[in-house]
Amino acid sequence: MRLITKQVDNKPLTVTIEYPKLDTKIENLIKKIKSLDFIISGNYNGKTFAVNISDIYYMESVERKTFLYTKDDIYMTDRKLYEFEEQLKETTIIRISKSCLMNMDMLYSVKQLRNSQLEATLINGEKLIVARTYLKDMKNILKETVR
C-alpha cells in the first residue's frame, strides 16, 4: 500500500482510494473515512453540541429519548434510533439490539453467552448485549474484519 498526502490550500479535503479489487478491507476503510465527517447534534447540560460519530461509543434509546455515549459525556437527542440507523448505514455504527446501536470501532472484545447472545466489551470497559436477532450481522462483520 502506498500513502500519498499533500496540502492543497483553498480546497476541501478530498480522499481518493485507488485499488485493484474492492474487498472487505477497502469497504471498511471507506466506512471509516465516511464516519470521520459525520456530525450529530446532541444536548448536554442544556446546551447543544456537535458530536462526531467517530467519538460515539454507542447510542441507546430509553423512554423515547436517545442517548449518545462518548468517552467522557452522555448527550441526549430527540431523534429515534431507526433514523440514525438509516442515516449511518455506510459507517461503522451497527444495530445490536432493539434499543442500541454500537460503534464497531470502539469494540474491544466479544464473549459468547449461554442464551445465544454475545457480550460486547467496548474499549472503555462498557459491556453491551448483542441480541440474538442481530448476532448474524455482528458475526459477519467480525469475520470480515479478521480477514
Residue pairs with C-beta under 8 A, 6 or more apart in sequence:
8 14
13 37
15 33
17 26
17 29
17 30
17 33
19 26
24 144
24 145
24 147
25 147
27 144
28 92
28 144
28 145
30 90
31 90
31 91
31 92
32 92
32 105
34 90
34 91
35 53
35 54
35 88
35 91
35 92
35 93
35 105
36 52
36 54
38 52
38 53
38 54
38 88
38 91
39 50
39 51
39 52
39 53
40 50
40 51
40 52
40 53
40 56
40 68
40 77
40 79
40 84
41 48
41 49
41 50
41 51
41 77
42 48
42 49
42 51
42 68
42 75
42 76
42 77
43 49
43 75
43 76
43 77
44 73
44 74
44 75
44 76
49 75
51 68
51 70
51 75
53 88
53 91
53 93
53 103
54 103
54 105
55 70
55 71
56 68
56 69
56 70
56 93
56 103
56 106
57 69
57 70
57 71
57 102
57 103
57 106
57 122
57 123
57 124
57 126
58 69
58 100
58 101
58 102
58 103
58 106
58 122
58 126
58 128
59 66
59 67
59 68
59 69
59 81
59 84
59 93
59 100
59 101
59 102
60 66
60 67
60 69
60 99
60 100
60 101
61 67
61 80
61 81
61 99
61 100
62 99
65 76
65 77
65 78
66 76
66 77
66 78
66 79
66 80
66 81
66 84
67 74
67 75
67 76
67 77
68 74
68 75
68 76
68 77
69 126
71 124
81 95
81 99
81 100
81 101
84 93
84 101
85 93
85 95
85 101
88 101
92 103
92 104
92 105
93 101
93 102
93 103
93 104
94 101
94 102
94 104
94 134
94 137
94 138
94 141
95 101
95 102
95 134
95 137
96 102
96 120
96 128
96 129
96 130
96 131
96 134
96 138
97 128
97 129
97 130
97 131
97 133
97 134
98 131
98 133
100 128
102 120
102 122
102 128
102 130
104 141
104 145
106 122
106 123
106 124
107 120
107 121
107 122
107 123
108 121
108 122
108 123
108 125
109 120
109 121
110 118
110 119
110 120
110 121
110 130
110 138
110 142
111 118
111 119
111 121
112 118
113 119
113 129
115 132
116 132
116 135
117 129
117 130
117 131
117 132
117 135
118 129
118 130
118 135
118 138
119 127
119 128
119 129
119 130
120 127
120 128
120 129
120 130
120 138
121 127
122 128
130 138
